[in-house]
Amino acid sequence: IINGQINLVINTPREKALTHTGSALRRSAIKARVPYITTLDGANAAIEGIITVKSQNNNSDSLLSIKEWHNMIK
């Protein structure tokens, strides 16, 4: 994360003993502005989104944030 070689972190610890390691990992990801996912559902959604964007030849004009989607619903 620190040297910029990590673009996405998926951390789904099963044991409470790993909470300390997870906290350090999460802090490092946030500091480096690297997305950090903590659930398998979230990881699957991210993977589907990445595949969709790549299949659209990186057309970033069609991308909306969750906040933008919510604003459109209101």
MMTF fields as JSON, N, C-alpha, C and O atoms, coordinates in Angstrom:
{
  "mmtfVersion": "1.0.0",
  "mmtfProducer": "UNKNOWN",
  "numBonds": 295,
  "numAtoms": 296,
  "numGroups": 74,
  "numChains": 1,
  "numModels": 1,
  "chainsPerModel": [1],
  "groupsPerChain": [74],
  "chainIdList": ["A"],
  "bondAtomList": [4, 2, 8, 6, 12, 10, 16, 14, 20, 18, 24, 22, 28, 26, 32, 30, 36, 34, 40, 38, 44, 42, 48, 46, 52, 50, 56, 54, 60, 58, 64, 62, 68, 66, 72, 70, 76, 74, 80, 78, 84, 82, 88, 86, 92, 90, 96, 94, 100, 98, 104, 102, 108, 106, 112, 110, 116, 114, 120, 118, 124, 122, 128, 126, 132, 130, 136, 134, 140, 138, 144, 142, 148, 146, 152, 150, 156, 154, 160, 158, 164, 162, 168, 166, 172, 170, 176, 174, 180, 178, 184, 182, 188, 186, 192, 190, 196, 194, 200, 198, 204, 202, 208, 206, 212, 210, 216, 214, 220, 218, 224, 222, 228, 226, 232, 230, 236, 234, 240, 238, 244, 242, 248, 246, 252, 250, 256, 254, 260, 258, 264, 262, 268, 266, 272, 270, 276, 274, 280, 278, 284, 282, 288, 286, 292, 290],
  "bondOrderList": [1, 1, 1, 1, 1, 1, 1, 1, 1, 1, 1, 1, 1, 1, 1, 1, 1, 1, 1, 1, 1, 1, 1, 1, 1, 1, 1, 1, 1, 1, 1, 1, 1, 1, 1, 1, 1, 1, 1, 1, 1, 1, 1, 1, 1, 1, 1, 1, 1, 1, 1, 1, 1, 1, 1, 1, 1, 1, 1, 1, 1, 1, 1, 1, 1, 1, 1, 1, 1, 1, 1, 1, 1],
  "groupList": [{"groupName": "ILE", "atomNameList": ["N", "CA", "C", "O"], "elementList": ["N", "C", "C", "O"], "formalChargeList": [0, 0, 0, 0], "bondAtomList": [1, 0, 2, 1, 3, 2], "bondOrderList": [1, 1, 2], "singleLetterCode": "I", "chemCompType": "L-PEPTIDE LINKING"}, {"groupName": "ASN", "atomNameList": ["N", "CA", "C", "O"], "elementList": ["N", "C", "C", "O"], "formalChargeList": [0, 0, 0, 0], "bondAtomList": [1, 0, 2, 1, 3, 2], "bondOrderList": [1, 1, 2], "singleLetterCode": "N", "chemCompType": "L-PEPTIDE LINKING"}, {"groupName": "GLY", "atomNameList": ["N", "CA", "C", "O"], "elementList": ["N", "C", "C", "O"], "formalChargeList": [0, 0, 0, 0], "bondAtomList": [1, 0, 2, 1, 3, 2], "bondOrderList": [1, 1, 2], "singleLetterCode": "G", "chemCompType": "PEPTIDE LINKING"}, {"groupName": "GLN", "atomNameList": ["N", "CA", "C", "O"], "elementList": ["N", "C", "C", "O"], "formalChargeList": [0, 0, 0, 0], "bondAtomList": [1, 0, 2, 1, 3, 2], "bondOrderList": [1, 1, 2], "singleLetterCode": "Q", "chemCompType": "L-PEPTIDE LINKING"}, {"groupName": "LEU", "atomNameList": ["N", "CA", "C", "O"], "elementList": ["N", "C", "C", "O"], "formalChargeList": [0, 0, 0, 0], "bondAtomList": [1, 0, 2, 1, 3, 2], "bondOrderList": [1, 1, 2], "singleLetterCode": "L", "chemCompType": "L-PEPTIDE LINKING"}, {"groupName": "VAL", "atomNameList": ["N", "CA", "C", "O"], "elementList": ["N", "C", "C", "O"], "formalChargeList": [0, 0, 0, 0], "bondAtomList": [1, 0, 2, 1, 3, 2], "bondOrderList": [1, 1, 2], "singleLetterCode": "V", "chemCompType": "L-PEPTIDE LINKING"}, {"groupName": "THR", "atomNameList": ["N", "CA", "C", "O"], "elementList": ["N", "C", "C", "O"], "formalChargeList": [0, 0, 0, 0], "bondAtomList": [1, 0, 2, 1, 3, 2], "bondOrderList": [1, 1, 2], "singleLetterCode": "T", "chemCompType": "L-PEPTIDE LINKING"}, {"groupName": "PRO", "atomNameList": ["N", "CA", "C", "O"], "elementList": ["N", "C", "C", "O"], "formalChargeList": [0, 0, 0, 0], "bondAtomList": [1, 0, 2, 1, 3, 2], "bondOrderList": [1, 1, 2], "singleLetterCode": "P", "chemCompType": "L-PEPTIDE LINKING"}, {"groupName": "ARG", "atomNameList": ["N", "CA", "C", "O"], "elementList": ["N", "C", "C", "O"], "formalChargeList": [0, 0, 0, 0], "bondAtomList": [1, 0, 2, 1, 3, 2], "bondOrderList": [1, 1, 2], "singleLetterCode": "R", "chemCompType": "L-PEPTIDE LINKING"}, {"groupName": "GLU", "atomNameList": ["N", "CA", "C", "O"], "elementList": ["N", "C", "C", "O"], "formalChargeList": [0, 0, 0, 0], "bondAtomList": [1, 0, 2, 1, 3, 2], "bondOrderList": [1, 1, 2], "singleLetterCode": "E", "chemCompType": "L-PEPTIDE LINKING"}, {"groupName": "LYS", "atomNameList": ["N", "CA", "C", "O"], "elementList": ["N", "C", "C", "O"], "formalChargeList": [0, 0, 0, 0], "bondAtomList": [1, 0, 2, 1, 3, 2], "bondOrderList": [1, 1, 2], "singleLetterCode": "K", "chemCompType": "L-PEPTIDE LINKING"}, {"groupName": "ALA", "atomNameList": ["N", "CA", "C", "O"], "elementList": ["N", "C", "C", "O"], "formalChargeList": [0, 0, 0, 0], "bondAtomList": [1, 0, 2, 1, 3, 2], "bondOrderList": [1, 1, 2], "singleLetterCode": "A", "chemCompType": "L-PEPTIDE LINKING"}, {"groupName": "HIS", "atomNameList": ["N", "CA", "C", "O"], "elementList": ["N", "C", "C", "O"], "formalChargeList": [0, 0, 0, 0], "bondAtomList": [1, 0, 2, 1, 3, 2], "bondOrderList": [1, 1, 2], "singleLetterCode": "H", "chemCompType": "L-PEPTIDE LINKING"}, {"groupName": "SER", "atomNameList": ["N", "CA", "C", "O"], "elementList": ["N", "C", "C", "O"], "formalChargeList": [0, 0, 0, 0], "bondAtomList": [1, 0, 2, 1, 3, 2], "bondOrderList": [1, 1, 2], "singleLetterCode": "S", "chemCompType": "L-PEPTIDE LINKING"}, {"groupName": "TYR", "atomNameList": ["N", "CA", "C", "O"], "elementList": ["N", "C", "C", "O"], "formalChargeList": [0, 0, 0, 0], "bondAtomList": [1, 0, 2, 1, 3, 2], "bondOrderList": [1, 1, 2], "singleLetterCode": "Y", "chemCompType": "L-PEPTIDE LINKING"}, {"groupName": "ASP", "atomNameList": ["N", "CA", "C", "O"], "elementList": ["N", "C", "C", "O"], "formalChargeList": [0, 0, 0, 0], "bondAtomList": [1, 0, 2, 1, 3, 2], "bondOrderList": [1, 1, 2], "singleLetterCode": "D", "chemCompType": "L-PEPTIDE LINKING"}, {"groupName": "TRP", "atomNameList": ["N", "CA", "C", "O"], "elementList": ["N", "C", "C", "O"], "formalChargeList": [0, 0, 0, 0], "bondAtomList": [1, 0, 2, 1, 3, 2], "bondOrderList": [1, 1, 2], "singleLetterCode": "W", "chemCompType": "L-PEPTIDE LINKING"}, {"groupName": "MET", "atomNameList": ["N", "CA", "C", "O"], "elementList": ["N", "C", "C", "O"], "formalChargeList": [0, 0, 0, 0], "bondAtomList": [1, 0, 2, 1, 3, 2], "bondOrderList": [1, 1, 2], "singleLetterCode": "M", "chemCompType": "L-PEPTIDE LINKING"}],
  "groupTypeList": [0, 0, 1, 2, 3, 0, 1, 4, 5, 0, 1, 6, 7, 8, 9, 10, 11, 4, 6, 12, 6, 2, 13, 11, 4, 8, 8, 13, 11, 0, 10, 11, 8, 5, 7, 14, 0, 6, 6, 4, 15, 2, 11, 1, 11, 11, 0, 9, 2, 0, 0, 6, 5, 10, 13, 3, 1, 1, 1, 13, 15, 13, 4, 4, 13, 0, 10, 9, 16, 12, 1, 17, 0, 10],
  "groupIdList": [1, 2, 3, 4, 5, 6, 7, 8, 9, 10, 11, 12, 13, 14, 15, 16, 17, 18, 19, 20, 21, 22, 23, 24, 25, 26, 27, 28, 29, 30, 31, 32, 33, 34, 35, 36, 37, 38, 39, 40, 41, 42, 43, 44, 45, 46, 47, 48, 49, 50, 51, 52, 53, 54, 55, 56, 57, 58, 59, 60, 61, 62, 63, 64, 65, 66, 67, 68, 69, 70, 71, 72, 73, 74],
  "secStructList": [7, 6, 6, 1, 7, 7, 7, 7, 3, 3, 7, 7, 7, 7, 1, 4, 4, 4, 2, 2, 2, 2, 2, 2, 2, 2, 2, 2, 2, 2, 2, 6, 6, 7, 7, 3, 3, 7, 1, 2, 2, 2, 2, 2, 2, 2, 2, 2, 2, 2, 2, 2, 2, 2, 2, 6, 6, 6, 7, 4, 4, 4, 7, 7, 7, 2, 2, 2, 2, 2, 2, 2, 2, 7],
  "xCoordList": [0.837, 0.0, 0.881, 0.645, 1.869, 2.704, 3.457, 3.587, 3.956, 4.739, 3.886, 4.428, 2.549, 1.655, 1.389, 0.854, 1.746, 1.542, 0.198, -0.165, -0.528, -1.826, -2.915, -2.86, -3.911, -4.996, -6.325, -7.247, -6.434, -7.681, -7.357, -6.547, -7.996, -7.809, -9.152, -10.154, -9.158, -10.332, -9.907, -9.065, -10.49, -10.115, -11.372, -12.17, -11.54, -12.711, -12.254, -12.379, -11.724, -11.211, -12.321, -13.43, -12.012, -12.991, -12.788, -13.71, -11.591, -11.293, -11.113, -10.537, -11.614, -11.476, -10.015, -9.65, -9.18, -7.759, -7.098, -6.06, -7.681, -7.103, -7.562, -7.183, -8.367, -8.903, -7.793, -7.869, -6.762, -5.651, -4.955, -4.671, -4.684, -4.045, -4.959, -4.494, -6.248, -7.21, -7.256, -7.389, -7.145, -7.158, -5.96, -6.098, -4.788, -3.578, -3.686, -3.293, -4.213, -4.394, -5.38, -5.143, -6.483, -7.495, -6.927, -7.158, -6.188, -5.569, -4.616, -4.613, -3.809, -2.864, -3.6, -3.205, -4.671, -5.453, -6.087, -6.044, -6.666, -7.307, -6.275, -6.514, -5.143, -4.088, -3.606, -3.314, -3.523, -3.047, -4.182, -3.955, -5.409, -6.6, -6.853, -7.2, -6.672, -6.907, -8.25, -8.48, -9.141, -10.427, -10.217, -9.34, -11.04, -10.924, -12.294, -13.244, -12.402, -13.683, -13.618, -12.621, -14.697, -14.671, -15.688, -15.776, -16.453, -17.425, -17.287, -16.832, -17.679, -17.639, -18.664, -18.408, -19.825, -20.819, -20.261, -20.443, -19.58, -18.965, -17.878, -17.759, -17.085, -16.031, -16.63, -16.138, -17.685, -18.346, -18.919, -18.814, -19.525, -20.071, -18.948, -19.101, -17.829, -16.692, -16.157, -15.855, -16.042, -15.546, -16.482, -16.031, -17.779, -18.746, -18.625, -18.691, -18.451, -18.296, -17.03, -17.055, -15.937, -14.667, -14.791, -14.338, -15.406, -15.599, -16.457, -16.16, -17.521, -18.4, -17.659, -17.775, -16.895, -16.152, -15.129, -14.986, -14.426, -13.421, -14.06, -13.472, -15.255, -15.925, -16.453, -16.739, -16.583, -17.038, -15.866, -16.035, -14.683, -13.474, -13.191, -12.803, -13.397, -13.087, -13.809, -13.229, -15.048, -15.837, -16.285, -17.361, -15.456, -15.736, -16.914, -17.405, -17.378, -18.525, -19.798, -20.716, -19.852, -21.059, -21.019, -21.966, -19.948, -19.815, -20.466, -20.322, -21.185, -21.794, -21.436, -21.364, -21.217, -20.974, -22.312, -23.377, -22.24, -23.47, -24.235, -25.462, -23.505, -24.139, -24.897, -26.004, -24.294, -24.963, -26.227, -27.247, -26.158, -27.343, -28.456, -29.611, -28.117, -29.116, -29.734, -30.939, -28.924, -29.456, -30.432, -31.403, -30.196, -31.091, -32.432, -33.462, -32.423, -33.638, -34.562, -35.784, -33.987, -34.801, -35.696, -36.426],
  "yCoordList": [-1.19, 0.0, 1.253, 2.187, 1.26, 2.45, 2.81, 3.991, 1.81, 2.119, 2.25, 2.387, 2.21, 2.467, 1.294, 1.484, 0.09, -1.076, -1.772, -2.693, -1.339, -1.929, -0.924, 0.231, -1.361, -0.478, -0.767, 0.044, -1.906, -2.308, -3.303, -4.21, -3.131, -4.059, -4.708, -4.022, -6.038, -6.798, -7.575, -8.47, -7.235, -7.857, -8.331, -7.523, -9.635, -10.215, -11.182, -12.397, -10.647, -11.521, -12.306, -11.805, -13.534, -14.401, -14.437, -14.76, -14.11, -14.211, -12.825, -11.932, -12.658, -11.371, -11.051, -9.881, -12.07, -11.843, -11.071, -10.443, -11.108, -10.417, -8.964, -8.261, -8.508, -7.147, -6.108, -5.107, -6.327, -5.377, -5.243, -4.131, -6.359, -6.337, -5.642, -4.859, -5.923, -5.295, -3.796, -3.056, -3.333, -1.892, -1.207, -0.134, -1.811, -1.238, -1.228, -0.261, -2.292, -2.388, -1.323, -0.653, -1.184, -0.18, 1.24, 2.048, 1.538, 2.872, 3.151, 4.25, 2.164, 2.338, 2.575, 3.428, 1.817, 1.978, 3.37, 4.026, 3.811, 5.126, 6.226, 7.16, 6.115, 7.126, 7.205, 8.293, 6.058, 6.018, 6.208, 6.169, 6.415, 6.6, 5.377, 5.508, 4.196, 2.934, 2.385, 2.315, 1.995, 1.426, 0.206, -0.621, 0.111, -0.949, -1.594, -0.93, -2.872, -3.589, -4.649, -5.359, -4.75, -5.663, -6.799, -7.607, -6.876, -7.965, -8.639, -8.022, -9.899, -10.61, -10.045, -9.987, -9.627, -8.992, -7.712, -7.452, -6.918, -5.696, -5.985, -5.285, -7.019, -7.405, -7.861, -7.495, -8.656, -9.111, -7.94, -7.909, -6.977, -5.798, -4.996, -4.52, -4.85, -4.117, -4.833, -4.195, -6.138, -6.918, -6.776, -6.582, -6.873, -6.702, -5.307, -5.154, -4.299, -2.938, -2.772, -2.131, -3.334, -3.255, -3.93, -3.392, -5.111, -5.83, -5.009, -4.926, -4.402, -3.583, -2.393, -2.113, -1.688, -0.521, -0.938, -0.277, -2.024, -2.478, -2.897, -2.699, -3.472, -3.899, -2.711, -2.847, -1.558, -0.345, 0.514, 1.702, -0.078, 0.626, 1.869, 2.916, 1.722, 2.8, 4.104, 5.177, 4.036, 5.236, 5.831, 5.508, 6.696, 7.245, 8.217, 8.584, 8.641, 9.543, 8.886, 9.573, 7.554, 6.844, 6.423, 5.803, 6.745, 6.343, 7.358, 8.567, 6.851, 7.709, 7.164, 5.952, 8.061, 7.644, 7.271, 7.564, 6.631, 6.278, 7.553, 7.595, 8.583, 9.858, 10.428, 10.945, 10.331, 10.826, 10.016, 10.58, 8.698, 7.858, 8.27, 8.407, 8.466, 8.858, 10.205, 10.394, 11.136, 12.45, 12.335, 13.09, 11.408, 11.211, 10.616, 10.874, 9.83, 9.169, 10.182, 10.077, 11.149, 12.13, 12.942, 13.794],
  "zCoordList": [0.0, 0.0, 0.0, -0.766, 0.844, 1.014, -0.263, -0.587, -0.995, -2.195, -3.455, -4.552, -3.311, -4.434, -5.356, -6.449, -4.948, -5.798, -5.553, -6.284, -4.542, -4.211, -4.574, -4.152, -5.359, -5.796, -5.115, -5.19, -4.456, -3.809, -2.707, -2.9, -1.541, -0.429, -0.116, 0.085, -0.076, 0.353, 1.585, 1.501, 2.737, 3.999, 4.71, 5.184, 4.779, 5.442, 6.538, 6.382, 7.651, 8.714, 9.385, 9.569, 9.745, 10.412, 11.92, 12.668, 12.36, 13.782, 14.39, 13.769, 15.619, 16.301, 16.588, 16.704, 16.704, 16.98, 15.845, 16.051, 14.653, 13.506, 13.409, 12.473, 14.358, 14.329, 14.358, 13.645, 15.169, 15.255, 13.902, 13.458, 13.253, 11.934, 10.935, 10.108, 11.006, 10.113, 10.296, 9.321, 11.537, 11.811, 11.181, 10.592, 11.297, 10.707, 9.19, 8.537, 8.644, 7.195, 6.707, 5.702, 7.433, 7.069, 7.14, 6.241, 8.203, 8.333, 7.179, 6.625, 6.817, 5.708, 4.397, 3.601, 4.175, 2.947, 2.88, 1.839, 3.978, 4.005, 3.778, 3.011, 4.438, 4.293, 2.841, 2.343, 2.162, 0.774, -0.226, -1.435, 0.273, -0.58, -1.469, -2.643, -0.889, -1.57, -1.091, 0.116, -2.002, -1.581, -0.684, -0.933, 0.364, 1.367, 1.539, 1.953, 1.227, 1.26, 2.356, 2.484, 3.15, 4.29, 4.21, 5.135, 3.127, 3.002, 1.647, 0.685, 1.572, 0.297, -0.678, -1.88, -0.169, -1.047, -1.657, -2.846, -0.838, -1.334, -2.356, -3.361, -2.096, -3.036, -4.366, -5.434, -4.293, -5.531, -6.319, -7.545, -5.626, -6.303, -6.965, -8.09, -6.271, -6.84, -8.079, -9.087, -8.002, -9.139, -10.335, -11.464, -10.084, -11.183, -11.792, -13.012, -10.954, -11.45, -12.271, -13.322, -11.812, -12.541, -13.895, -14.905, -13.92, -15.19, -16.142, -17.334, -15.623, -16.466, -17.052, -18.245, -16.214, -16.693, -17.743, -18.772, -17.488, -18.453, -19.771, -20.834, -19.711, -20.941, -21.74, -22.929, -21.106, -21.779, -22.234, -22.508, -22.315, -22.742, -21.903, -22.421, -20.581, -19.636, -19.944, -19.781, -20.38, -20.641, -19.306, -18.803, -18.744, -17.414, -17.419, -16.352, -18.599, -18.658, -18.137, -17.69, -18.194, -17.781, -16.308, -15.825, -15.591, -14.199, -13.271, -13.454, -12.272, -11.261, -9.885, -9.685, -8.953, -7.574, -6.933, -7.476, -5.792, -5.068, -4.714, -4.805, -4.314, -3.975, -5.179, -5.032, -6.371, -7.576, -7.88, -8.275, -7.696, -7.91, -6.937, -7.34, -5.677, -4.677, -5.014, -4.849, -5.481, -5.872, -7.035, -7.096, -7.955, -9.099, -8.654, -9.278, -7.59, -7.108, -6.435, -6.542, -5.75, -4.985, -5.839, -5.333]
}
